[in-house]
């Protein structure tokens, strides 16, 4: 990867070390997840992208008809399947919607590529789940390999970044929404004093937004290196084709090697050396400028299509 001011200034030593990553399964295992109680209200199975999705609703006061919740699950799954070329790369999911509580759509949990739980309180309106990000975020976890706990940033960061892209490509949100949200929060992922790299710095910001920053830069650099021919999507498609979903435990070395194999580059492995094994930083102001994202004081954004990487910015959120 050529040294560039806004990315990471990768050294020759880092590139050589990246190429030396060996494909291996790890002896480390994520913290064991306990199988939730079998849903008692899973009387509907949806089939999306070849995957069977059972939907259970638990709680005493659901604020919406069951069909609305099911439509949300189906729409979320279909957006991800479309991103993966029509196939949802996991055999099936048991999805439980917990409808207790006062709020609207709340937090979610994903477990081992098999179970998803999302909390939807009494204030959930029809517009709430339909335009919410939580279900897509949790489903994306199921499509990516499970990793040891110290590499959780790679899983959380991917869902944090990719949820916006997947929804934009499907027309669920517009490009301005994507870049406004990325510009508003991506700075949380930058290294601070004492940082030792994503593999060894496990703060909230580094886990979610540091991981998101890693994958966003990977997408930009893959597109730049290949003239917009290869992208993060190609890397993830290849990983999925090798059986890499959350029912399997992989090592990050395997993830990097398969991502490189799927794109014909060494971009992901080099980025891993710079950002995971060292506190590689990113000049976000320069990155936004090169992409043609113009930011305003009120948090809104506009686009400059004369910017050098404007075509890459457009391609990231383009439909199809």
C-alpha positions in Angstrom: 0.0 0.0 0.0 1.4 3.4 -1.0 2.1 5.7 1.9 -0.6 8.3 2.1 -1.0 11.2 4.5 -4.6 10.4 5.6 -4.1 6.8 6.2 -1.4 5.0 8.1 2.0 5.4 6.6 2.6 1.7 6.5 6.3 0.8 6.7 8.1 -1.8 4.7 8.6 -3.8 7.9 4.9 -3.8 8.6 4.0 -4.9 5.1 6.5 -7.8 5.3 5.1 -8.9 8.7 1.6 -8.8 7.3 2.6 -11.1 4.4 3.9 -13.5 7.0 0.6 -14.0 8.7 -0.1 -17.8 8.7 -3.5 -19.4 8.1 -4.4 -21.1 11.3 -7.3 -21.9 13.6 -6.9 -20.6 17.1 -7.0 -22.5 20.4 -8.6 -19.4 22.0 -12.3 -19.4 22.2 -14.9 -16.7 22.8 -16.6 -16.6 26.1 -19.2 -19.4 26.1 -22.7 -18.2 25.3 -25.6 -19.8 27.1 -28.4 -20.9 24.8 -31.5 -18.9 25.6 -34.7 -20.6 26.5 -36.5 -22.1 23.5 -39.0 -19.4 22.3 -42.6 -20.3 23.1 -44.2 -18.1 20.4 -42.1 -18.9 17.3 -45.0 -20.0 15.1 -43.7 -18.3 12.0 -40.6 -19.1 10.0 -39.4 -16.7 7.3 -37.0 -17.9 4.6 -34.7 -15.2 3.3 -31.7 -15.7 1.1 -31.8 -19.5 1.8 -31.7 -19.0 5.6 -34.6 -20.0 7.9 -35.5 -17.3 10.4 -37.8 -18.2 13.3 -39.4 -15.2 15.0 -40.6 -15.3 18.6 -42.3 -12.5 20.4 -42.0 -12.4 24.2 -43.6 -9.9 26.5 -47.0 -8.9 27.8 -47.6 -5.6 25.9 -46.4 -5.7 22.3 -47.2 -2.3 20.8 -47.5 -3.4 17.2 -49.2 -6.4 15.4 -46.9 -9.4 14.9 -46.9 -8.9 11.2 -45.1 -5.5 11.6 -42.3 -7.1 13.6 -42.0 -9.9 11.1 -41.8 -7.5 8.2 -38.9 -5.7 10.0 -37.0 -8.9 10.5 -37.6 -9.9 6.9 -36.6 -6.5 5.5 -33.4 -6.4 7.6 -32.4 -9.9 6.5 -33.2 -9.2 2.8 -31.0 -6.1 2.8 -28.1 -8.2 4.1 -28.8 -11.0 1.6 -28.8 -8.5 -1.2 -25.4 -7.2 -0.1 -24.1 -10.8 -0.2 -25.4 -11.4 -3.7 -28.7 -12.9 -2.8 -27.7 -15.3 0.0 -27.8 -14.8 3.7 -24.5 -16.6 4.7 -25.8 -18.4 7.8 -28.2 -21.5 7.8 -30.7 -19.9 10.1 -31.4 -17.7 13.1 -33.8 -17.9 16.1 -34.9 -14.3 16.6 -36.7 -13.2 19.8 -38.3 -9.8 20.1 -38.8 -8.8 23.8 -41.7 -6.3 23.9 -41.5 -5.4 27.6 -40.3 -2.0 28.7 -41.2 1.7 28.2 -38.9 2.7 25.4 -38.8 2.0 21.6 -36.4 -0.2 19.9 -33.5 -0.8 22.3 -30.4 -2.9 22.6 -29.9 -6.3 21.0 -27.7 -9.4 21.5 -26.3 -11.9 19.0 -25.0 -15.3 20.0 -22.9 -17.7 17.9 -24.6 -17.2 14.6 -27.8 -18.9 15.9 -29.7 -16.5 18.3 -30.6 -12.9 18.2 -32.6 -11.0 20.9 -33.8 -7.4 20.4 -35.8 -5.4 22.9 -38.7 -3.4 21.6 -40.6 -1.4 24.3 -44.1 -0.1 24.5 -43.2 3.1 22.6 -42.2 1.3 19.5 -44.2 2.6 16.6 -44.4 1.2 13.1 -41.9 3.8 11.9 -39.5 2.8 14.7 -38.5 -0.7 13.7 -38.8 -0.1 10.0 -36.1 2.7 10.1 -34.0 1.3 12.9 -30.5 -0.1 12.7 -30.4 -2.6 15.5 -31.7 -5.7 13.7 -29.3 -5.2 10.7 -26.4 -4.7 13.1 -27.1 -7.9 15.0 -27.8 -9.9 11.9 -24.5 -8.8 10.4 -22.7 -10.3 13.4 -24.1 -13.7 12.3 -22.6 -13.4 8.8 -19.0 -12.9 10.0 -16.7 -15.4 11.8 -16.6 -15.6 15.6 -13.3 -14.4 17.1 -11.6 -14.6 20.4 -12.7 -11.9 22.9 -9.6 -9.8 22.4 -10.4 -9.4 18.7 -14.0 -8.3 19.4 -13.3 -5.0 17.8 -13.2 -6.6 14.4 -16.7 -8.0 14.8 -18.3 -5.0 16.5 -16.6 -2.6 14.1 -17.7 -4.4 11.0 -21.4 -4.3 12.1 -21.1 -0.7 13.2 -19.7 0.4 9.9 -21.4 -2.0 7.5 -25.0 -1.5 8.9 -25.1 2.0 7.4 -23.7 0.8 4.0 -26.0 -2.1 3.7 -29.1 0.0 4.4 -28.0 2.8 2.0 -27.4 0.3 -0.8 -31.0 -1.0 -0.2 -32.4 2.5 -0.2 -33.4 2.3 3.5 -31.3 5.5 4.3 -29.7 8.0 2.0 -26.0 8.7 1.5 -26.0 11.9 3.5 -27.4 10.0 6.5 -24.5 7.5 6.2 -21.7 10.1 6.0 -23.3 12.3 8.6 -23.3 9.4 11.1 -19.8 8.3 10.2 -18.4 11.8 10.4 -20.2 12.4 13.7 -18.8 9.4 15.5 -15.8 8.0 13.7 -13.4 10.2 15.8 -14.3 8.0 18.8 -12.3 5.2 17.2 -8.9 7.1 17.0 -6.1 6.0 19.3 -5.4 8.1 22.4 -2.5 8.5 24.7 -1.2 5.0 25.8 -3.0 3.2 23.1 -1.4 -0.1 22.1 -3.4 -1.0 19.0 -6.9 -2.4 18.5 -5.8 -5.9 19.7 -4.7 -4.6 23.0 -6.8 -1.5 23.7 -10.4 -2.6 24.6 -12.2 0.7 25.3 -15.7 1.3 24.1 -14.5 3.8 21.4 -11.8 1.6 20.1 -13.9 -1.6 20.1 -16.9 -0.1 18.2 -15.6 2.9 16.3 -11.9 1.9 16.1 -13.1 -1.3 14.5 -15.5 0.7 12.2 -12.5 2.9 11.3 -10.4 -0.1 10.4 -13.1 -1.5 8.0 -13.9 1.9 6.5 -10.3 2.6 5.7 -10.0 -1.0 4.3 -12.9 -0.3 1.9 -11.4 3.0 0.7 -7.9 1.6 0.3 -9.2 -1.6 -1.5 -11.1 0.6 -3.9 -8.2 3.0 -4.4 -5.7 0.2 -5.0 -7.9 -1.5 -7.6 -9.4 1.4 -9.4 -12.7 0.9 -7.6 -12.9 -2.7 -8.9 -12.5 -4.5 -5.5 -14.0 -3.5 -2.2 -14.8 -4.6 1.3 -17.8 -6.4 -0.2 -15.5 -8.7 -2.2 -13.5 -9.5 0.9 -16.6 -10.4 2.9 -18.2 -12.4 0.1 -15.0 -14.5 -0.2 -14.9 -15.0 3.6 -18.6 -16.2 3.5 -17.8 -18.5 0.6 -15.1 -20.2 2.8 -17.8 -20.9 5.5 -16.8 -17.8 7.6 -20.0 -17.1 9.6 -20.5 -16.7 13.3 -21.0 -20.5 13.8 -17.3 -20.9 13.1 -14.4 -19.6 15.3 -11.6 -18.1 13.2 -8.3 -16.4 14.0 -7.8 -12.9 12.8 -4.9 -14.1 10.7 -7.3 -16.3 8.8 -9.7 -13.3 8.3 -6.9 -11.2 6.9 -5.6 -13.9 4.6 -9.0 -14.7 3.2 -9.9 -11.0 2.8 -6.6 -10.6 0.8 -7.3 -13.7 -1.2 -10.8 -12.4 -2.1 -9.5 -9.1 -3.3 -6.1 -10.0 -4.8 -4.4 -7.5 -2.6 -2.6 -7.3 0.8 -4.6 -4.3 2.0 -6.4 -5.9 4.9 -3.3 -7.7 6.3 -1.2 -4.5 6.0 -3.9 -2.5 7.7 -4.1 -5.1 10.5 -0.4 -4.7 11.2 -0.7 -0.9 11.3 -3.9 -0.6 13.4 -4.3 -3.8 15.4 -0.7 -4.5 16.4 0.2 -0.9 16.6 -1.7 2.3 17.3 -2.0 3.4 13.7 -3.9 6.6 13.4 -6.0 8.1 10.6 -6.2 11.8 9.7 -10.0 12.0 9.4 -10.1 15.6 8.3 -7.9 14.7 5.3 -9.9 11.5 4.6 -13.3 13.4 4.6 -11.8 16.0 2.3 -10.4 13.4 -0.2 -13.8 11.6 -0.2 -15.6 14.9 -0.8 -17.6 14.9 2.4 -18.2 18.5 3.4 -19.1 18.9 7.1 -21.0 21.8 8.7 -21.1 23.0 12.3 -24.7 21.7 12.9 -23.5 18.1 12.1 -25.0 18.0 8.6 -22.9 17.1 5.5 -22.9 17.8 1.8 -20.8 16.4 -1.0 -18.0 17.8 -3.3 -17.9 15.7 -6.4 -14.7 17.3 -7.5 -12.8 15.7 -4.7 -10.2 13.1 -5.7 -12.0 10.1 -4.1 -15.5 11.3 -4.8 -16.1 8.3 -7.1 -15.1 5.9 -4.3 -17.5 7.7 -1.8 -20.3 7.3 -4.3 -19.5 3.6 -5.0 -19.6 2.7 -1.3 -23.3 3.5 -0.9 -24.4 2.9 -4.4 -27.3 0.4 -4.9 -26.8 -2.9 -6.7 
